[in-house]
Amino acid sequence: MTTMQIDSTVRDELAKVAAADFDGAPLGEAVRQLIMEHHVSHIMRRYEELRADPEEWASYQAEARLTDNVAGEGLPDAREEYPEYNS
């Protein structure tokens, strides 16, 4: 645990965000969630950049398929394991 000095206006704005958007979470938790949202936003921007370049996007998708195939090796097929969910 540590302390930090921030402008009271910023603190008050953070308190409003915590109350309105994070169910009244403590300010530290609100900051953690805002940082996570920042990271997710950055990731989404990178995906958009990839999608804007068809060659890069195709390369990414091909690599993702390879990763998915390797990750699933040896696992049973979900359709066979849970036939009640097949439509």
C-alpha positions in Angstrom: 0.0 0.0 0.0 1.2 3.5 -0.8 -0.1 7.0 -1.0 0.0 9.4 -3.9 -0.8 13.1 -4.2 -3.4 14.1 -6.8 -5.3 17.2 -7.4 -8.5 17.3 -5.5 -10.5 18.0 -8.7 -9.1 14.8 -10.1 -9.9 12.9 -6.9 -13.4 14.2 -7.0 -13.9 13.2 -10.7 -12.5 9.7 -9.9 -14.9 9.4 -7.0 -17.8 10.3 -9.4 -16.6 7.7 -11.9 -16.2 5.1 -9.1 -19.7 5.8 -7.9 -21.4 5.9 -11.3 -19.5 3.3 -13.3 -18.0 0.9 -10.8 -20.8 0.5 -8.2 -19.2 2.8 -5.7 -15.9 0.8 -5.7 -13.0 2.3 -3.6 -10.9 4.7 -5.5 -8.0 2.3 -5.8 -10.2 -0.3 -7.3 -11.7 2.2 -9.7 -8.1 3.1 -10.8 -7.3 -0.6 -11.3 -10.5 -1.0 -13.5 -9.7 2.1 -15.5 -6.2 0.8 -16.1 -7.6 -2.5 -17.3 -10.0 -0.7 -19.6 -7.1 1.3 -21.0 -5.2 -1.9 -21.7 -8.2 -3.5 -23.4 -8.8 -0.3 -25.5 -5.1 -0.5 -26.6 -5.5 -4.1 -27.6 -8.7 -3.4 -29.5 -6.9 -0.5 -31.4 -4.2 -3.0 -32.4 -6.7 -5.5 -33.7 -8.3 -2.6 -35.8 -4.8 -1.8 -37.1 -4.4 -5.5 -38.0 -7.8 -5.6 -39.7 -6.9 -2.6 -41.8 -4.0 -4.5 -43.4 -5.6 -7.5 -45.2 -2.2 -9.3 -45.5 -1.4 -8.8 -41.8 -4.9 -9.8 -40.7 -4.8 -13.0 -42.8 -1.4 -13.8 -41.3 -2.7 -13.3 -37.8 -5.8 -15.4 -38.4 -3.6 -18.2 -39.9 -1.4 -18.2 -36.8 -4.4 -18.1 -34.5 -5.8 -21.2 -36.2 -2.5 -23.0 -35.8 -2.5 -22.1 -32.1 -6.1 -23.2 -31.6 -5.4 -26.5 -33.4 -2.4 -27.3 -31.2 -4.1 -26.3 -28.0 -7.0 -28.6 -28.8 -4.9 -31.7 -29.7 -5.9 -34.7 -27.8 -9.1 -33.1 -26.4 -12.4 -34.7 -27.2 -14.7 -33.0 -29.6 -17.3 -31.0 -27.8 -20.0 -32.0 -30.2 -19.4 -35.7 -29.3 -19.0 -35.0 -25.6 -22.2 -32.9 -25.3 -24.6 -34.0 -28.0 -27.5 -32.4 -26.1 -26.2 -29.0 -27.1 -26.0 -29.8 -30.9 -28.7 -28.3 -32.9 
